[in-house]
């Protein structure tokens, strides 16, 4: 449902600019492809820029045949002027994996932010049980109800969904 919420403007633009004119025989397949991929390119480029992962684009561009000048070893000029600001120039073969890598980094950060309080709770419970001399009692047995209580009291699902939605830039 969150995907539908975030991607509806992009899908609508793809339909209006590329698919609809193509099905009505107003434009050819090549132009429909160019028009249809532009909103998706803009979306991916905006996300990469928002998360400051422009280096991912450079990484994939370096390994694409034909993108690096064989004589100088330099990338094309548009890379040095902001690869994601020139989303038309960046090949989709580099933009797509860069976007996926950027999203994986963001997902890892969100997961870490969720996991960290639970690890701290485990450490506190373990230190309390050890200081009380209860070495044979697993700390997880005591900390699990506290973790569930913490998640419910802080409205954990709302926080997770809010972090996910905040990680995206809504394109209008």
MDAnalysis code that builds the backbone (N, CA, C; Angstrom):
import MDAnalysis as mda
import numpy as np

u = mda.Universe.empty(516, n_residues=172, atom_resindex=np.repeat(np.arange(172), 3), trajectory=True)
u.add_TopologyAttr("name", ["N", "CA", "C"] * 172)
u.add_TopologyAttr("resid", np.arange(1, 173))
u.add_TopologyAttr("resname", ["UNK", "UNK", "UNK", "UNK", "UNK", "UNK", "UNK", "UNK", "UNK", "UNK", "UNK", "UNK", "UNK", "UNK", "UNK", "UNK", "UNK", "UNK", "UNK", "UNK", "UNK", "UNK", "UNK", "UNK", "UNK", "UNK", "UNK", "UNK", "UNK", "UNK", "UNK", "UNK", "UNK", "UNK", "UNK", "UNK", "UNK", "UNK", "UNK", "UNK", "UNK", "UNK", "UNK", "UNK", "UNK", "UNK", "UNK", "UNK", "UNK", "UNK", "UNK", "UNK", "UNK", "UNK", "UNK", "UNK", "UNK", "UNK", "UNK", "UNK", "UNK", "UNK", "UNK", "UNK", "UNK", "UNK", "UNK", "UNK", "UNK", "UNK", "UNK", "UNK", "UNK", "UNK", "UNK", "UNK", "UNK", "UNK", "UNK", "UNK", "UNK", "UNK", "UNK", "UNK", "UNK", "UNK", "UNK", "UNK", "UNK", "UNK", "UNK", "UNK", "UNK", "UNK", "UNK", "UNK", "UNK", "UNK", "UNK", "UNK", "UNK", "UNK", "UNK", "UNK", "UNK", "UNK", "UNK", "UNK", "UNK", "UNK", "UNK", "UNK", "UNK", "UNK", "UNK", "UNK", "UNK", "UNK", "UNK", "UNK", "UNK", "UNK", "UNK", "UNK", "UNK", "UNK", "UNK", "UNK", "UNK", "UNK", "UNK", "UNK", "UNK", "UNK", "UNK", "UNK", "UNK", "UNK", "UNK", "UNK", "UNK", "UNK", "UNK", "UNK", "UNK", "UNK", "UNK", "UNK", "UNK", "UNK", "UNK", "UNK", "UNK", "UNK", "UNK", "UNK", "UNK", "UNK", "UNK", "UNK", "UNK", "UNK", "UNK", "UNK", "UNK", "UNK", "UNK", "UNK", "UNK", "UNK", "UNK", "UNK"])
u.atoms.positions = np.array([
    [0.821, -1.200, 0.000],
    [0.000, 0.000, 0.000],
    [0.864, 1.263, 0.000],
    [2.003, 1.187, 0.714],
    [2.897, 2.350, 0.707],
    [3.521, 2.538, -0.672],
    [3.804, 1.434, -1.355],
    [4.342, 1.528, -2.709],
    [3.334, 2.200, -3.628],
    [2.085, 1.804, -3.523],
    [1.037, 2.421, -4.348],
    [0.927, 3.907, -4.028],
    [0.980, 4.250, -2.744],
    [0.891, 5.651, -2.329],
    [2.024, 6.483, -2.923],
    [3.242, 5.956, -2.853],
    [4.401, 6.729, -3.305],
    [4.584, 6.713, -4.816],
    [4.230, 5.617, -5.456],
    [4.518, 5.463, -6.880],
    [3.373, 5.886, -7.794],
    [2.196, 6.144, -7.269],
    [1.064, 6.528, -8.113],
    [1.355, 7.749, -8.988],
    [1.970, 8.828, -8.462],
    [2.266, 9.954, -9.353],
    [3.226, 9.576, -10.486],
    [4.202, 8.718, -10.183],
    [5.165, 8.301, -11.206],
    [4.467, 7.433, -12.244],
    [3.688, 6.465, -11.793],
    [2.970, 5.581, -12.723],
    [1.991, 6.373, -13.589],
    [1.318, 7.348, -12.982],
    [0.376, 8.178, -13.744],
    [1.103, 8.940, -14.839],
    [2.271, 9.507, -14.510],
    [3.032, 10.247, -15.503],
    [3.549, 9.323, -16.608],
    [3.987, 8.121, -16.237],
    [4.433, 7.145, -17.239],
    [3.287, 6.824, -18.191],
    [2.107, 6.619, -17.636],
    [0.949, 6.298, -18.475],
    [0.588, 7.462, -19.386],
    [0.499, 8.668, -18.811],
    [0.069, 9.836, -19.580],
    [1.083, 10.230, -20.655],
    [2.368, 10.113, -20.353],
    [3.408, 10.572, -21.278],
    [3.847, 9.509, -22.286],
    [3.800, 8.236, -21.893],
    [4.344, 7.200, -22.766],
    [3.339, 6.171, -23.260],
    [2.643, 5.544, -22.344],
    [1.770, 4.423, -22.715],
    [0.537, 4.882, -23.484],
    [-0.140, 5.895, -22.971],
    [-1.374, 6.367, -23.615],
    [-1.132, 6.858, -25.045],
    [-0.134, 7.742, -25.291],
    [0.099, 8.171, -26.682],
    [0.506, 7.013, -27.591],
    [1.225, 6.027, -27.035],
    [1.642, 4.877, -27.849],
    [0.438, 4.014, -28.223],
    [-0.447, 3.764, -27.280],
    [-1.620, 2.935, -27.589],
    [-2.590, 3.648, -28.522],
    [-2.546, 4.976, -28.522],
    [-3.401, 5.738, -29.436],
    [-2.700, 6.008, -30.768],
    [-1.539, 5.366, -30.971],
    [-0.767, 5.457, -32.223],
    [-0.310, 6.884, -32.541],
    [-0.090, 7.706, -31.504],
    [0.394, 9.067, -31.707],
    [1.918, 9.114, -31.772],
    [2.579, 8.182, -31.098],
    [4.045, 8.135, -31.087],
    [4.498, 6.700, -31.318],
    [5.759, 6.560, -31.674],
    [6.326, 5.241, -31.899],
    [6.818, 4.600, -30.616],
    [7.276, 3.359, -30.734],
    [7.722, 2.596, -29.576],
    [8.955, 3.225, -28.921],
    [9.911, 3.646, -29.731],
    [11.144, 4.233, -29.185],
    [10.851, 5.502, -28.379],
    [10.006, 6.366, -28.932],
    [9.656, 7.596, -28.216],
    [8.824, 7.290, -26.972],
    [7.952, 6.291, -27.053],
    [7.155, 5.889, -25.889],
    [8.076, 5.386, -24.777],
    [9.111, 4.628, -25.155],
    [10.075, 4.137, -24.164],
    [10.801, 5.312, -23.509],
    [11.260, 6.265, -24.320],
    [11.978, 7.419, -23.774],
    [11.085, 8.232, -22.839],
    [9.869, 8.498, -23.267],
    [8.944, 9.282, -22.447],
    [8.527, 8.522, -21.188],
    [8.336, 7.222, -21.334],
    [7.879, 6.413, -20.204],
    [8.946, 6.193, -19.145],
    [10.197, 6.124, -19.567],
    [11.257, 5.903, -18.575],
    [11.686, 7.191, -17.882],
    [11.394, 8.333, -18.458],
    [11.822, 9.601, -17.868],
    [11.283, 9.814, -16.447],
    [9.976, 9.610, -16.173],
    [9.503, 9.791, -14.791],
    [10.158, 8.821, -13.809],
    [10.405, 7.598, -14.260],
    [11.052, 6.613, -13.395],
    [12.498, 7.030, -13.136],
    [13.164, 7.505, -14.188],
    [14.537, 7.994, -14.026],
    [14.588, 9.164, -13.041],
    [13.643, 10.110, -13.187],
    [13.606, 11.262, -12.289],
    [13.392, 10.817, -10.844],
    [12.493, 9.853, -10.650],
    [12.218, 9.342, -9.315],
    [13.466, 8.706, -8.703],
    [14.118, 7.826, -9.473],
    [15.307, 7.146, -8.957],
    [16.428, 8.146, -8.687],
    [16.625, 9.076, -9.600],
    [17.682, 10.075, -9.432],
    [17.417, 10.949, -8.210],
    [16.171, 11.319, -7.993],
    [15.828, 12.142, -6.827],
    [16.087, 11.385, -5.531],
    [15.784, 10.097, -5.525],
    [16.023, 9.297, -4.325],
    [17.513, 9.145, -4.048],
    [18.289, 8.930, -5.092],
    [19.736, 8.790, -4.921],
    [20.321, 10.094, -4.395],
    [19.867, 11.215, -4.934],
    [20.354, 12.514, -4.485],
    [19.919, 12.785, -3.049],
    [18.677, 12.475, -2.734],
    [18.145, 12.718, -1.382],
    [18.945, 11.964, -0.326],
    [19.342, 10.737, -0.628],
    [20.093, 9.937, 0.338],
    [21.599, 10.160, 0.227],
    [21.990, 11.084, -0.648],
    [23.398, 11.447, -0.839],
    [24.256, 10.243, -1.221],
    [23.732, 9.415, -2.115],
    [24.447, 8.236, -2.581],
    [24.855, 8.372, -4.045],
    [25.263, 9.575, -4.451],
    [25.681, 9.804, -5.833],
    [26.883, 8.946, -6.221],
    [27.686, 8.574, -5.236],
    [28.851, 7.737, -5.526],
    [28.452, 6.381, -6.098],
    [27.248, 5.924, -5.772],
    [26.781, 4.644, -6.321],
    [26.638, 4.727, -7.839],
    [26.175, 5.861, -8.332],
    [26.041, 6.050, -9.779],
    [27.418, 5.990, -10.426],
    [28.383, 6.680, -9.821],
    [29.745, 6.687, -10.365],
    [30.334, 5.281, -10.377],
    [30.041, 4.525, -9.321],
    [30.549, 3.153, -9.234],
    [30.101, 2.324, -10.428],
    [28.824, 2.368, -10.734],
    [28.309, 1.548, -11.838],
    [28.698, 2.118, -13.201],
    [28.835, 3.424, -13.294],
    [29.270, 4.020, -14.558],
    [30.702, 3.620, -14.894],
    [31.554, 3.509, -13.883],
    [32.947, 3.142, -14.124],
    [33.082, 1.764, -14.755],
    [32.136, 0.879, -14.480],
    [32.234, -0.482, -14.972],
    [31.381, -0.745, -16.208],
    [30.793, 0.289, -16.755],
    [30.000, 0.132, -17.976],
    [30.896, 0.303, -19.195],
    [30.833, -0.628, -20.128],
    [31.636, -0.461, -21.342],
    [31.139, 0.739, -22.141],
    [32.072, 1.530, -22.615],
    [31.726, 2.684, -23.444],
    [31.495, 3.960, -22.663],
    [31.410, 3.890, -21.339],
    [31.188, 5.099, -20.553],
    [32.509, 5.755, -20.156],
    [33.545, 4.960, -19.997],
    [34.849, 5.494, -19.613],
    [35.668, 5.722, -20.876],
    [36.256, 6.914, -20.985],
    [37.110, 7.237, -22.129],
    [38.373, 6.379, -22.053],
    [38.630, 5.532, -23.074],
    [39.780, 4.628, -23.001],
    [41.120, 5.343, -22.936],
    [41.217, 6.537, -23.524],
    [42.486, 7.260, -23.544],
    [42.796, 7.934, -22.205],
    [41.788, 8.607, -21.635],
    [42.032, 9.359, -20.398],
    [41.593, 8.601, -19.152],
    [40.680, 7.653, -19.307],
    [40.149, 6.935, -18.150],
    [39.105, 7.728, -17.384],
    [38.619, 8.845, -17.984],
    [37.636, 9.697, -17.325],
    [36.218, 9.281, -17.684],
    [35.313, 9.597, -16.784],
    [33.886, 9.387, -17.039],
    [33.369, 10.557, -17.870],
    [32.167, 10.439, -18.457],
    [31.601, 11.548, -19.246],
    [31.439, 12.814, -18.405],
    [31.356, 13.952, -19.091],
    [31.275, 15.250, -18.414],
    [30.068, 15.359, -17.494],
    [28.928, 14.783, -17.886],
    [27.733, 14.953, -17.058],
    [27.914, 14.337, -15.677],
    [28.814, 13.381, -15.531],
    [29.046, 12.765, -14.225],
    [29.627, 13.779, -13.257],
    [30.521, 14.626, -13.739],
    [31.194, 15.568, -12.854],
    [30.330, 16.781, -12.538],
    [29.233, 16.942, -13.256],
    [28.318, 18.048, -12.960],
    [27.087, 17.565, -12.221],
    [27.173, 16.393, -11.600],
    [26.044, 15.832, -10.865],
    [25.310, 14.819, -11.704],
    [25.662, 13.572, -11.534],
    [25.114, 12.512, -12.382],
    [23.604, 12.425, -12.273],
    [23.073, 12.558, -11.077],
    [21.645, 12.380, -10.933],
    [20.872, 13.616, -11.355],
    [21.549, 14.757, -11.513],
    [20.831, 15.924, -12.021],
    [20.662, 15.814, -13.537],
    [21.441, 14.946, -14.153],
    [21.334, 14.717, -15.595],
    [20.755, 13.331, -15.828],
    [19.557, 13.088, -15.260],
    [18.988, 11.745, -15.318],
    [18.740, 11.259, -16.736],
    [18.631, 12.170, -17.699],
    [18.478, 11.756, -19.096],
    [19.763, 11.157, -19.648],
    [20.904, 11.635, -19.152],
    [22.191, 11.216, -19.684],
    [22.706, 9.930, -19.046],
    [22.365, 9.688, -17.795],
    [22.855, 8.491, -17.103],
    [22.129, 7.274, -17.664],
    [22.878, 6.286, -18.140],
    [22.220, 5.079, -18.676],
    [21.426, 4.354, -17.590],
    [20.303, 3.793, -17.997],
    [19.438, 3.082, -17.062],
    [20.167, 1.901, -16.427],
    [21.139, 1.317, -17.153],
    [21.905, 0.192, -16.629],
    [22.752, 0.601, -15.431],
    [23.082, 1.860, -15.292],
    [23.835, 2.346, -14.129],
    [22.908, 2.937, -13.078],
    [21.841, 3.603, -13.516],
    [20.935, 4.274, -12.586],
    [20.142, 3.267, -11.754],
    [19.663, 2.204, -12.372],
    [18.836, 1.221, -11.668],
    [19.600, 0.502, -10.556],
    [20.784, -0.080, -10.819],
    [21.487, -0.717, -9.702],
    [21.962, 0.289, -8.650],
    [22.270, 1.520, -9.066],
    [22.653, 2.545, -8.092],
    [21.480, 2.869, -7.176],
    [20.281, 2.926, -7.745],
    [19.077, 3.170, -6.941],
    [18.850, 2.023, -5.967],
    [18.997, 0.798, -6.446],
    [18.778, -0.362, -5.572],
    [19.796, -0.387, -4.434],
    [21.050, -0.092, -4.735],
    [22.079, -0.054, -3.701],
    [21.798, 1.054, -2.700],
    [21.349, 2.190, -3.181],
    [21.003, 3.304, -2.311],
    [19.861, 2.922, -1.370],
    [18.862, 2.230, -1.901],
    [17.730, 1.816, -1.075],
    [18.135, 0.745, -0.060],
    [19.063, -0.135, -0.438],
    [19.560, -1.127, 0.516],
    [20.286, -0.448, 1.680],
    [21.068, 0.576, 1.379],
    [21.757, 1.329, 2.436],
    [20.743, 1.981, 3.374],
    [19.714, 2.580, 2.794],
    [18.681, 3.231, 3.598],
    [17.956, 2.215, 4.462],
    [17.629, 1.053, 3.894],
    [16.942, -0.001, 4.651],
    [17.811, -0.492, 5.804],
    [19.113, -0.614, 5.567],
    [20.015, -1.043, 6.635],
    [20.021, -0.025, 7.767],
    [20.063, 1.256, 7.431],
    [20.051, 2.296, 8.466],
    [18.761, 2.280, 9.271],
    [17.629, 2.085, 8.596],
    [16.348, 2.008, 9.304],
    [16.337, 0.784, 10.217],
    [16.799, -0.351, 9.712],
    [16.862, -1.572, 10.523],
    [17.758, -1.393, 11.739],
    [18.877, -0.722, 11.559],
    [19.791, -0.478, 12.674],
    [19.138, 0.403, 13.728],
    [18.395, 1.427, 13.295],
    [17.723, 2.316, 14.240],
    [16.632, 1.583, 15.025],
    [16.034, 0.579, 14.421],
    [15.026, -0.216, 15.126],
    [15.704, -1.206, 16.073],
    [16.801, -1.788, 15.645],
    [17.478, -2.839, 16.390],
    [18.233, -2.315, 17.608],
    [18.799, -1.128, 17.517],
    [19.664, -0.590, 18.569],
    [18.987, -0.505, 19.946],
    [17.766, 0.028, 20.071],
    [17.145, 0.056, 21.407],
    [16.946, -1.335, 22.002],
    [16.672, -2.314, 21.162],
    [16.470, -3.668, 21.663],
    [17.784, -4.286, 22.143],
    [18.878, -3.967, 21.487],
    [20.186, -4.445, 21.931],
    [20.546, -3.813, 23.266],
    [20.271, -2.529, 23.416],
    [20.548, -1.835, 24.677],
    [19.719, -2.454, 25.803],
    [18.468, -2.762, 25.523],
    [17.607, -3.408, 26.508],
    [18.171, -4.771, 26.903],
    [18.647, -5.548, 25.929],
    [19.270, -6.841, 26.219],
    [20.495, -6.674, 27.124],
    [21.321, -5.677, 26.842],
    [22.530, -5.446, 27.635],
    [22.168, -5.062, 29.068],
    [21.175, -4.199, 29.224],
    [20.754, -3.781, 30.564],
    [20.210, -4.968, 31.338],
    [19.338, -5.761, 30.730],
    [18.768, -6.925, 31.408],
    [19.856, -7.933, 31.755],
    [20.786, -8.160, 30.849],
    [21.867, -9.106, 31.114],
    [22.733, -8.629, 32.269],
    [23.057, -7.347, 32.307],
    [23.900, -6.846, 33.402],
    [23.168, -6.893, 34.735],
    [21.860, -6.627, 34.733],
    [21.083, -6.698, 35.983],
    [21.003, -8.136, 36.476],
    [20.708, -9.086, 35.589],
    [20.596, -10.489, 36.027],
    [21.937, -11.031, 36.501],
    [23.025, -10.635, 35.862],
    [24.346, -11.102, 36.286],
    [24.722, -10.480, 37.633],
    [24.401, -9.205, 37.814],
    [24.717, -8.557, 39.095],
    [23.904, -9.144, 40.241],
    [22.745, -9.721, 39.937],
    [21.924, -10.364, 40.964],
    [22.334, -11.824, 41.170],
    [23.310, -12.298, 40.405],
    [23.791, -13.664, 40.563],
    [22.954, -14.702, 39.841],
    [22.128, -14.259, 38.910],
    [21.249, -15.186, 38.180],
    [21.899, -15.558, 36.854],
    [23.024, -16.237, 36.930],
    [23.801, -16.554, 35.740],
    [23.126, -17.591, 34.845],
    [22.340, -18.470, 35.399],
    [21.733, -19.545, 34.610],
    [20.453, -19.113, 33.895],
    [19.905, -17.954, 34.265],
    [18.680, -17.468, 33.629],
    [19.031, -16.703, 32.357],
    [18.525, -17.153, 31.208],
    [18.833, -16.433, 29.958],
    [18.213, -15.028, 29.980],
    [19.007, -13.998, 29.679],
    [18.480, -12.622, 29.684],
    [17.355, -12.416, 28.664],
    [17.362, -13.185, 27.589],
    [16.322, -13.043, 26.564],
    [14.954, -13.390, 27.129],
    [14.922, -14.312, 28.061],
    [13.661, -14.718, 28.683],
    [13.001, -13.547, 29.403],
    [13.803, -12.687, 29.988],
    [13.271, -11.526, 30.703],
    [13.083, -10.339, 29.758],
    [14.004, -10.158, 28.815],
    [13.953, -8.950, 27.980],
    [12.879, -9.008, 26.901],
    [12.471, -10.197, 26.450],
    [11.472, -10.284, 25.378],
    [10.156, -9.599, 25.731],
    [9.582, -9.843, 26.913],
    [8.345, -9.096, 27.222],
    [8.563, -7.583, 27.264],
    [9.740, -7.169, 27.760],
    [10.028, -5.728, 27.785],
    [10.170, -5.165, 26.364],
    [10.743, -5.934, 25.475],
    [10.871, -5.489, 24.076],
    [9.498, -5.332, 23.445],
    [8.630, -6.312, 23.657],
    [7.276, -6.220, 23.104],
    [6.532, -5.031, 23.693],
    [6.677, -4.838, 24.997],
    [6.031, -3.710, 25.657],
    [6.563, -2.388, 25.115],
    [7.871, -2.293, 24.943],
    [8.482, -1.082, 24.382],
    [7.958, -0.804, 22.976],
    [7.892, -1.840, 22.144],
    [7.420, -1.680, 20.770],
    [5.965, -1.215, 20.733],
    [5.128, -1.795, 21.609],
    [3.709, -1.429, 21.633],
    [3.523, -0.021, 22.203],
    [4.224, 0.306, 23.287],
    [4.048, 1.620, 23.924],
    [4.541, 2.759, 23.045],
    [5.589, 2.506, 22.278],
    [6.113, 3.555, 21.394],
    [5.420, 3.573, 20.035],
    [4.403, 2.748, 19.885],
    [3.673, 2.637, 18.616],
    [4.663, 2.313, 17.490],
    [5.320, 1.164, 17.654],
    [6.410, 0.755, 16.783],
    [6.071, 0.692, 15.313],
    [4.902, 0.157, 14.972],
    [4.561, 0.039, 13.548],
    [4.416, 1.397, 12.900],
    [3.838, 2.352, 13.648],
    [3.721, 3.707, 13.103],
    [5.107, 4.307, 12.874],
    [6.028, 4.086, 13.813],
    [7.379, 4.610, 13.660],
    [8.094, 3.981, 12.463],
    [7.913, 2.680, 12.276],
    [8.550, 1.995, 11.140],
    [8.004, 2.536, 9.824],
    [6.683, 2.636, 9.726],
    [6.062, 3.140, 8.493],
    [6.460, 4.593, 8.258],
    [6.500, 5.390, 9.324],
    [6.888, 6.796, 9.181],
    [8.329, 6.926, 8.703],
    [9.240, 6.083, 9.237],
    [10.634, 6.121, 8.779],
    [10.728, 5.732, 7.310],
    [9.955, 4.734, 6.908],
    [9.965, 4.325, 5.497],
    [9.458, 5.439, 4.592],
    [8.353, 6.061, 4.976],
    [7.793, 7.128, 4.150],
    [8.700, 8.352, 4.124],
    [9.364, 8.653, 5.225],
    [10.283, 9.797, 5.264],
    [11.526, 9.563, 4.437],
    [11.823, 8.300, 4.132],
    [13.019, 8.022, 3.337],
    [12.785, 8.303, 1.854],
    [11.555, 8.612, 1.471],
    [11.239, 8.899, 0.076],
    [10.892, 10.354, -0.106],
    [11.264, 10.854, -1.276],
    [10.916, 12.219, -1.651],
    [9.739, 12.135, -2.600],
    [8.661, 12.802, -2.230],
    [7.479, 12.773, -3.078],
    [7.670, 13.745, -4.225],
    [7.591, 13.239, -5.451],
    [7.761, 14.044, -6.661],
    [6.382, 14.509, -7.108],
    [6.236, 15.800, -7.340],
    [4.947, 16.303, -7.824],
    [5.074, 16.816, -9.239],
])
